[in-house]
Amino acid sequence: IGVYFFSTAINEAEAKEEALWTLKAIKGYGISYPVVYDCEGYKSPESRMYLMSANERCDNALAFLKTIEDSGYEAMLYGAKSELEDKLR
């Protein structure tokens, strides 16, 4: 069993809150695959993350992943290849 979380966090505090929510939701389950943080869709004006910089999104991902790993789970980042390689934003 693995876990996939689609983030809409716009700051590190929200990303950590998402991680804590995820940890609460998976408590008691035998998670053997990673807890995955998904950050994508931010190129769309409808996204909460639309005006965020790559550095801000990276900081959010690190906050989520660290919180998950500090709780003993394996954490992983997921995103569309085209978005992860795009250096413009």
MMTF fields as JSON, N, C-alpha, C and O atoms, coordinates in Angstrom:
{
  "mmtfVersion": "1.0.0",
  "mmtfProducer": "UNKNOWN",
  "numBonds": 355,
  "numAtoms": 356,
  "numGroups": 89,
  "numChains": 1,
  "numModels": 1,
  "chainsPerModel": [1],
  "groupsPerChain": [89],
  "chainIdList": ["A"],
  "bondAtomList": [4, 2, 8, 6, 12, 10, 16, 14, 20, 18, 24, 22, 28, 26, 32, 30, 36, 34, 40, 38, 44, 42, 48, 46, 52, 50, 56, 54, 60, 58, 64, 62, 68, 66, 72, 70, 76, 74, 80, 78, 84, 82, 88, 86, 92, 90, 96, 94, 100, 98, 104, 102, 108, 106, 112, 110, 116, 114, 120, 118, 124, 122, 128, 126, 132, 130, 136, 134, 140, 138, 144, 142, 148, 146, 152, 150, 156, 154, 160, 158, 164, 162, 168, 166, 172, 170, 176, 174, 180, 178, 184, 182, 188, 186, 192, 190, 196, 194, 200, 198, 204, 202, 208, 206, 212, 210, 216, 214, 220, 218, 224, 222, 228, 226, 232, 230, 236, 234, 240, 238, 244, 242, 248, 246, 252, 250, 256, 254, 260, 258, 264, 262, 268, 266, 272, 270, 276, 274, 280, 278, 284, 282, 288, 286, 292, 290, 296, 294, 300, 298, 304, 302, 308, 306, 312, 310, 316, 314, 320, 318, 324, 322, 328, 326, 332, 330, 336, 334, 340, 338, 344, 342, 348, 346, 352, 350],
  "bondOrderList": [1, 1, 1, 1, 1, 1, 1, 1, 1, 1, 1, 1, 1, 1, 1, 1, 1, 1, 1, 1, 1, 1, 1, 1, 1, 1, 1, 1, 1, 1, 1, 1, 1, 1, 1, 1, 1, 1, 1, 1, 1, 1, 1, 1, 1, 1, 1, 1, 1, 1, 1, 1, 1, 1, 1, 1, 1, 1, 1, 1, 1, 1, 1, 1, 1, 1, 1, 1, 1, 1, 1, 1, 1, 1, 1, 1, 1, 1, 1, 1, 1, 1, 1, 1, 1, 1, 1, 1],
  "groupList": [{"groupName": "ILE", "atomNameList": ["N", "CA", "C", "O"], "elementList": ["N", "C", "C", "O"], "formalChargeList": [0, 0, 0, 0], "bondAtomList": [1, 0, 2, 1, 3, 2], "bondOrderList": [1, 1, 2], "singleLetterCode": "I", "chemCompType": "L-PEPTIDE LINKING"}, {"groupName": "GLY", "atomNameList": ["N", "CA", "C", "O"], "elementList": ["N", "C", "C", "O"], "formalChargeList": [0, 0, 0, 0], "bondAtomList": [1, 0, 2, 1, 3, 2], "bondOrderList": [1, 1, 2], "singleLetterCode": "G", "chemCompType": "PEPTIDE LINKING"}, {"groupName": "VAL", "atomNameList": ["N", "CA", "C", "O"], "elementList": ["N", "C", "C", "O"], "formalChargeList": [0, 0, 0, 0], "bondAtomList": [1, 0, 2, 1, 3, 2], "bondOrderList": [1, 1, 2], "singleLetterCode": "V", "chemCompType": "L-PEPTIDE LINKING"}, {"groupName": "TYR", "atomNameList": ["N", "CA", "C", "O"], "elementList": ["N", "C", "C", "O"], "formalChargeList": [0, 0, 0, 0], "bondAtomList": [1, 0, 2, 1, 3, 2], "bondOrderList": [1, 1, 2], "singleLetterCode": "Y", "chemCompType": "L-PEPTIDE LINKING"}, {"groupName": "PHE", "atomNameList": ["N", "CA", "C", "O"], "elementList": ["N", "C", "C", "O"], "formalChargeList": [0, 0, 0, 0], "bondAtomList": [1, 0, 2, 1, 3, 2], "bondOrderList": [1, 1, 2], "singleLetterCode": "F", "chemCompType": "L-PEPTIDE LINKING"}, {"groupName": "SER", "atomNameList": ["N", "CA", "C", "O"], "elementList": ["N", "C", "C", "O"], "formalChargeList": [0, 0, 0, 0], "bondAtomList": [1, 0, 2, 1, 3, 2], "bondOrderList": [1, 1, 2], "singleLetterCode": "S", "chemCompType": "L-PEPTIDE LINKING"}, {"groupName": "THR", "atomNameList": ["N", "CA", "C", "O"], "elementList": ["N", "C", "C", "O"], "formalChargeList": [0, 0, 0, 0], "bondAtomList": [1, 0, 2, 1, 3, 2], "bondOrderList": [1, 1, 2], "singleLetterCode": "T", "chemCompType": "L-PEPTIDE LINKING"}, {"groupName": "ALA", "atomNameList": ["N", "CA", "C", "O"], "elementList": ["N", "C", "C", "O"], "formalChargeList": [0, 0, 0, 0], "bondAtomList": [1, 0, 2, 1, 3, 2], "bondOrderList": [1, 1, 2], "singleLetterCode": "A", "chemCompType": "L-PEPTIDE LINKING"}, {"groupName": "ASN", "atomNameList": ["N", "CA", "C", "O"], "elementList": ["N", "C", "C", "O"], "formalChargeList": [0, 0, 0, 0], "bondAtomList": [1, 0, 2, 1, 3, 2], "bondOrderList": [1, 1, 2], "singleLetterCode": "N", "chemCompType": "L-PEPTIDE LINKING"}, {"groupName": "GLU", "atomNameList": ["N", "CA", "C", "O"], "elementList": ["N", "C", "C", "O"], "formalChargeList": [0, 0, 0, 0], "bondAtomList": [1, 0, 2, 1, 3, 2], "bondOrderList": [1, 1, 2], "singleLetterCode": "E", "chemCompType": "L-PEPTIDE LINKING"}, {"groupName": "LYS", "atomNameList": ["N", "CA", "C", "O"], "elementList": ["N", "C", "C", "O"], "formalChargeList": [0, 0, 0, 0], "bondAtomList": [1, 0, 2, 1, 3, 2], "bondOrderList": [1, 1, 2], "singleLetterCode": "K", "chemCompType": "L-PEPTIDE LINKING"}, {"groupName": "LEU", "atomNameList": ["N", "CA", "C", "O"], "elementList": ["N", "C", "C", "O"], "formalChargeList": [0, 0, 0, 0], "bondAtomList": [1, 0, 2, 1, 3, 2], "bondOrderList": [1, 1, 2], "singleLetterCode": "L", "chemCompType": "L-PEPTIDE LINKING"}, {"groupName": "TRP", "atomNameList": ["N", "CA", "C", "O"], "elementList": ["N", "C", "C", "O"], "formalChargeList": [0, 0, 0, 0], "bondAtomList": [1, 0, 2, 1, 3, 2], "bondOrderList": [1, 1, 2], "singleLetterCode": "W", "chemCompType": "L-PEPTIDE LINKING"}, {"groupName": "PRO", "atomNameList": ["N", "CA", "C", "O"], "elementList": ["N", "C", "C", "O"], "formalChargeList": [0, 0, 0, 0], "bondAtomList": [1, 0, 2, 1, 3, 2], "bondOrderList": [1, 1, 2], "singleLetterCode": "P", "chemCompType": "L-PEPTIDE LINKING"}, {"groupName": "ASP", "atomNameList": ["N", "CA", "C", "O"], "elementList": ["N", "C", "C", "O"], "formalChargeList": [0, 0, 0, 0], "bondAtomList": [1, 0, 2, 1, 3, 2], "bondOrderList": [1, 1, 2], "singleLetterCode": "D", "chemCompType": "L-PEPTIDE LINKING"}, {"groupName": "CYS", "atomNameList": ["N", "CA", "C", "O"], "elementList": ["N", "C", "C", "O"], "formalChargeList": [0, 0, 0, 0], "bondAtomList": [1, 0, 2, 1, 3, 2], "bondOrderList": [1, 1, 2], "singleLetterCode": "C", "chemCompType": "L-PEPTIDE LINKING"}, {"groupName": "ARG", "atomNameList": ["N", "CA", "C", "O"], "elementList": ["N", "C", "C", "O"], "formalChargeList": [0, 0, 0, 0], "bondAtomList": [1, 0, 2, 1, 3, 2], "bondOrderList": [1, 1, 2], "singleLetterCode": "R", "chemCompType": "L-PEPTIDE LINKING"}, {"groupName": "MET", "atomNameList": ["N", "CA", "C", "O"], "elementList": ["N", "C", "C", "O"], "formalChargeList": [0, 0, 0, 0], "bondAtomList": [1, 0, 2, 1, 3, 2], "bondOrderList": [1, 1, 2], "singleLetterCode": "M", "chemCompType": "L-PEPTIDE LINKING"}],
  "groupTypeList": [0, 1, 2, 3, 4, 4, 5, 6, 7, 0, 8, 9, 7, 9, 7, 10, 9, 9, 7, 11, 12, 6, 11, 10, 7, 0, 10, 1, 3, 1, 0, 5, 3, 13, 2, 2, 3, 14, 15, 9, 1, 3, 10, 5, 13, 9, 5, 16, 17, 3, 11, 17, 5, 7, 8, 9, 16, 15, 14, 8, 7, 11, 7, 4, 11, 10, 6, 0, 9, 14, 5, 1, 3, 9, 7, 17, 11, 3, 1, 7, 10, 5, 9, 11, 9, 14, 10, 11, 16],
  "groupIdList": [1, 2, 3, 4, 5, 6, 7, 8, 9, 10, 11, 12, 13, 14, 15, 16, 17, 18, 19, 20, 21, 22, 23, 24, 25, 26, 27, 28, 29, 30, 31, 32, 33, 34, 35, 36, 37, 38, 39, 40, 41, 42, 43, 44, 45, 46, 47, 48, 49, 50, 51, 52, 53, 54, 55, 56, 57, 58, 59, 60, 61, 62, 63, 64, 65, 66, 67, 68, 69, 70, 71, 72, 73, 74, 75, 76, 77, 78, 79, 80, 81, 82, 83, 84, 85, 86, 87, 88, 89],
  "secStructList": [7, 7, 3, 3, 3, 3, 7, 7, 7, 1, 1, 2, 2, 2, 2, 2, 2, 2, 2, 2, 2, 2, 2, 2, 2, 2, 6, 6, 1, 7, 7, 7, 1, 7, 3, 3, 3, 3, 7, 7, 7, 6, 6, 1, 6, 6, 1, 6, 6, 6, 6, 7, 7, 2, 2, 2, 2, 2, 2, 2, 2, 2, 2, 2, 2, 2, 2, 2, 2, 2, 6, 6, 7, 7, 3, 3, 3, 3, 7, 7, 2, 2, 2, 2, 2, 7, 7, 7, 7],
  "xCoordList": [0.854, 0.0, 0.89, 1.844, 0.59, 1.267, 0.243, -0.963, 0.726, -0.161, 0.277, 1.47, -0.699, -0.46, -1.236, -2.446, -0.537, -1.201, -0.974, 0.166, -2.06, -2.001, -2.033, -3.051, -0.931, -0.799, -1.379, -1.332, -1.923, -2.318, -1.707, -2.154, -0.68, -0.061, 0.599, 1.229, 0.444, 1.083, 2.189, 2.78, 2.469, 3.603, 4.013, 3.311, 5.162, 5.687, 4.762, 4.62, 4.143, 3.235, 2.072, 1.691, 1.512, 0.418, 0.912, 0.202, 2.109, 2.663, 2.851, 2.567, 3.328, 3.496, 2.122, 1.956, 1.153, -0.21, -0.773, -1.433, -0.509, -0.949, -0.282, -0.926, 0.997, 1.714, 1.139, 0.948, 0.864, 0.293, -1.089, -1.428, -1.888, -3.201, -3.048, -3.779, -2.091, -1.833, -1.425, -1.917, -0.526, -0.077, -1.237, -1.316, -2.119, -3.294, -4.197, -4.734, -4.352, -5.229, -4.678, -5.456, -3.368, -2.786, -2.428, -1.987, -2.618, -2.291, -3.057, -4.266, -2.322, -2.936, -2.924, -3.258, -2.545, -2.455, -1.016, -0.069, -0.863, 0.47, 1.026, 0.966, 1.559, 2.097, 3.475, 4.395, 3.619, 4.904, 5.565, 6.764, 4.801, 5.345, 5.416, 4.896, 6.05, 6.224, 4.919, 3.874, 5.038, 4.013, 4.457, 5.511, 3.651, 4.057, 3.448, 2.255, 4.288, 3.883, 3.804, 4.803, 2.642, 2.431, 2.274, 1.378, 3.145, 3.086, 3.054, 4.078, 1.898, 1.76, 0.503, -0.296, 0.343, -0.826, -0.689, -1.62, 0.459, 0.655, 0.82, 0.887, 0.887, 0.966, -0.404, -0.513, -1.434, -2.796, -3.183, -2.942, -3.776, -4.207, -5.224, -5.402, -5.886, -6.849, -6.17, -6.809, -4.9, -4.175, -3.839, -3.471, -3.964, -3.542, -2.048, -1.59, -1.288, 0.168, 0.64, 1.84, -0.277, 0.032, 1.173, 2.025, 1.219, 2.24, 3.459, 4.318, 3.533, 4.658, 5.91, 5.826, 7.064, 8.324, 8.696, 8.141, 9.633, 10.138, 10.748, 10.59, 11.431, 12.04, 10.975, 11.151, 9.9, 8.812, 8.176, 7.914, 7.932, 7.351, 8.31, 7.885, 9.596, 10.605, 10.606, 10.65, 10.558, 10.518, 9.285, 9.363, 8.158, 6.932, 7.112, 6.764, 7.654, 7.87, 8.793, 8.527, 9.869, 10.811, 10.16, 10.43, 9.309, 8.619, 7.7, 7.676, 6.946, 6.056, 6.866, 6.591, 7.869, 8.644, 9.396, 9.474, 9.946, 10.664, 9.714, 10.059, 8.541, 7.555, 7.177, 7.058, 6.991, 6.65, 7.806, 7.602, 9.015, 10.182, 10.474, 10.87, 10.282, 10.503, 9.542, 9.783, 8.454, 7.482, 7.728, 6.939, 8.834, 9.232, 8.783, 8.991, 8.175, 7.736, 8.735, 9.47, 8.749, 9.53, 8.707, 7.513, 9.34, 8.646, 9.185, 10.334, 8.338, 8.72, 8.019, 6.892, 8.686, 8.121, 7.606, 8.261, 6.428, 5.872, 5.507, 5.043, 5.715, 5.292, 5.423, 6.116, 4.768, 4.888, 6.308, 6.847, 6.901, 8.277, 8.454, 9.443, 7.513, 7.625, 7.644, 8.339, 6.881, 6.859, 8.109, 8.64, 8.584, 9.775, 11.024, 11.946, 11.066, 12.239, 12.15, 13.157, 10.987, 10.793, 11.471, 11.117, 12.43, 13.171, 12.588, 13.122, 11.508, 10.955, 10.237, 10.281, 9.575, 8.823, 8.981, 8.44],
  "yCoordList": [-1.177, 0.0, 1.226, 1.306, 2.168, 3.448, 4.561, 4.319, 5.763, 6.922, 8.021, 8.265, 8.676, 9.748, 10.966, 10.89, 12.098, 13.316, 14.425, 14.763, 14.982, 16.095, 17.392, 17.732, 18.11, 19.314, 20.549, 20.7, 21.419, 22.763, 23.82, 24.967, 23.414, 24.313, 25.511, 25.381, 26.675, 27.887, 28.396, 29.446, 27.649, 27.988, 26.735, 25.724, 26.824, 25.661, 25.211, 24.013, 26.153, 25.798, 24.954, 23.968, 25.332, 24.551, 23.175, 22.184, 23.101, 21.822, 20.888, 19.694, 21.43, 20.615, 20.184, 19.049, 21.08, 20.738, 19.604, 18.701, 19.654, 18.577, 17.253, 16.204, 17.311, 16.101, 15.541, 14.331, 16.41, 15.951, 15.345, 14.348, 15.944, 15.396, 14.009, 13.082, 13.874, 12.594, 11.545, 10.417, 11.914, 10.979, 10.51, 9.338, 11.421, 11.053, 10.084, 9.13, 10.343, 9.513, 8.102, 7.161, 7.937, 6.619, 5.838, 4.691, 6.453, 5.778, 4.45, 4.391, 3.401, 2.094, 1.235, 0.052, 1.814, 1.044, 0.562, 1.234, -0.591, -1.128, -0.524, -1.139, 0.662, 1.362, 0.796, 0.917, 0.181, -0.41, 0.315, 0.157, 1.095, 1.918, 3.36, 3.683, 4.231, 5.62, 6.399, 6.063, 7.442, 8.476, 9.548, 10.161, 9.764, 10.578, 11.974, 12.139, 12.964, 14.365, 14.736, 14.662, 15.129, 15.503, 17.01, 17.601, 17.612, 19.054, 19.26, 19.137, 19.569, 19.833, 20.657, 20.878, 21.101, 21.891, 23.369, 24.142, 23.766, 25.153, 26.135, 27.342, 25.66, 26.564, 27.106, 28.013, 26.544, 26.971, 28.146, 28.097, 29.197, 30.337, 29.957, 30.699, 28.822, 28.379, 27.753, 27.571, 27.432, 26.791, 27.797, 28.936, 27.38, 28.224, 28.516, 29.541, 27.637, 27.772, 28.54, 28.6, 29.115, 29.716, 30.735, 30.704, 31.606, 32.665, 32.32, 33.172, 31.096, 30.702, 30.444, 30.008, 30.722, 30.445, 28.974, 28.268, 28.531, 27.162, 26.946, 25.871, 27.931, 27.809, 27.655, 26.865, 28.381, 28.258, 26.873, 26.258, 26.388, 25.049, 23.985, 23.007, 24.179, 23.243, 23.228, 22.162, 24.406, 24.495, 23.788, 23.122, 23.934, 23.25, 21.737, 21.016, 21.27, 19.832, 19.307, 18.262, 20.026, 19.587, 19.555, 18.651, 20.525, 20.557, 19.343, 18.694, 19.041, 17.875, 16.598, 15.788, 16.415, 15.181, 14.958, 13.828, 16.013, 15.892, 15.467, 14.616, 16.047, 15.697, 14.217, 13.525, 13.745, 12.339, 11.441, 10.466, 11.771, 10.944, 10.959, 9.939, 12.103, 12.188, 11.289, 10.975, 10.88, 9.986, 8.521, 7.648, 8.259, 6.882, 6.289, 5.101, 7.089, 6.61, 7.019, 7.994, 6.263, 6.664, 7.708, 7.516, 8.794, 9.866, 9.955, 9.604, 10.43, 10.529, 11.721, 12.057, 12.35, 13.463, 12.938, 12.127, 13.405, 13.084, 14.393, 15.333, 14.45, 15.599, 15.273, 14.329, 16.044, 15.868, 16.226, 17.255, 15.378, 15.59, 16.981, 17.66, 17.398, 18.699, 19.853, 20.848, 19.716, 20.763, 20.724, 21.773, 19.537, 19.44, 19.938, 20.441, 19.81, 20.25, 21.726, 22.306, 22.331, 23.712, 24.655, 24.669, 25.432, 26.348, 27.758, 28.655, 27.966, 29.318, 29.773, 30.96, 28.88, 29.243, 28.138, 28.196],
  "zCoordList": [0.0, 0.0, 0.0, 0.774, -0.851, -0.895, -0.808, -0.857, -0.682, -0.51, -1.464, -1.647, -2.066, -3.03, -2.547, -2.333, -2.373, -1.928, -2.952, -3.269, -3.462, -4.414, -3.628, -3.026, -3.631, -2.814, -3.5, -4.721, -2.661, -3.106, -2.182, -2.152, -1.431, -0.455, -1.129, -2.179, -0.509, -1.039, -0.119, -0.373, 0.951, 1.809, 2.579, 2.569, 3.244, 3.958, 5.094, 5.339, 5.775, 6.87, 6.349, 6.981, 5.213, 4.632, 4.187, 4.356, 3.625, 3.184, 4.373, 4.281, 5.484, 6.687, 7.215, 7.661, 7.165, 7.594, 6.734, 7.247, 5.429, 4.543, 4.936, 4.935, 5.267, 5.673, 6.969, 7.094, 7.924, 9.192, 8.995, 9.632, 8.115, 7.783, 7.165, 7.514, 6.244, 5.592, 6.615, 6.582, 7.524, 8.557, 9.429, 9.798, 9.747, 10.554, 9.777, 10.341, 8.487, 7.651, 7.446, 7.293, 7.439, 7.161, 8.426, 8.348, 9.57, 10.832, 10.926, 10.702, 11.26, 11.416, 10.159, 10.216, 9.029, 7.79, 7.596, 8.005, 6.978, 6.687, 5.412, 4.347, 5.52, 4.356, 4.045, 4.854, 2.881, 2.512, 1.339, 1.109, 0.607, -0.468, 0.005, 1.073, -0.77, -0.314, -0.138, -0.695, 0.656, 0.766, -0.226, -0.06, -1.249, -2.395, -2.332, -2.08, -2.565, -2.65, -4.121, -4.837, -4.57, -5.97, -6.075, -5.473, -6.837, -7.083, -8.589, -9.261, -9.106, -10.535, -10.776, -9.866, -11.998, -12.341, -12.041, -12.27, -11.534, -11.108, -12.267, -12.034, -13.48, -14.638, -15.032, -15.857, -14.436, -14.728, -13.832, -12.626, -14.39, -13.57, -12.49, -11.524, -12.64, -11.636, -10.409, -9.373, -10.525, -9.428, -8.33, -8.618, -7.087, -5.959, -6.05, -5.546, -6.68, -6.741, -7.98, -8.246, -8.727, -10.026, -9.996, -10.883, -9.043, -9.022, -8.16, -7.934, -7.687, -6.845, -7.685, -8.833, -7.091, -7.772, -7.612, -6.771, -8.423, -8.301, -6.927, -6.348, -6.399, -5.068, -3.985, -3.057, -4.086, -3.104, -3.164, -2.13, -4.372, -4.52, -3.993, -3.377, -4.236, -3.728, -2.197, -1.583, -1.59, -0.129, 0.434, 1.466, -0.242, 0.195, 0.124, 1.059, -0.986, -1.143, -0.054, 0.54, 0.207, 1.244, 2.621, 3.412, 2.915, 4.214, 4.355, 5.401, 3.301, 3.329, 3.485, 4.371, 2.62, 2.604, 3.912, 4.394, 4.486, 5.758, 6.875, 7.695, 6.907, 7.928, 7.819, 8.83, 6.602, 6.374, 6.811, 7.535, 6.37, 6.707, 8.204, 8.768, 8.846, 10.292, 11.069, 12.235, 10.418, 11.054, 10.712, 11.074, 10.009, 9.74, 8.421, 8.175, 7.576, 6.27, 5.2, 5.355, 4.12, 2.952, 2.192, 1.964, 1.807, 1.088, -0.337, -0.606, -1.236, -2.633, -3.276, -2.913, -4.223, -4.991, -6.319, -6.973, -6.713, -8.021, -8.709, -8.063, -10.004, -10.791, -12.267, -12.646, -13.078, -14.516, -14.946, -14.54, -15.762, -16.205, -16.816, -16.539, -17.635, -18.3, -17.294, -17.499, -16.208, -15.195, -14.333, -13.969, -14.004, -13.157, -13.88, -13.238, -15.174, -15.955, -16.364, -16.768, -16.269, -16.685, -15.694, -14.515, -16.155, -15.289, -15.314, -14.662, -16.051, -16.176, -14.933, -14.608, -14.222, -13.019, -12.061, -10.957]
}
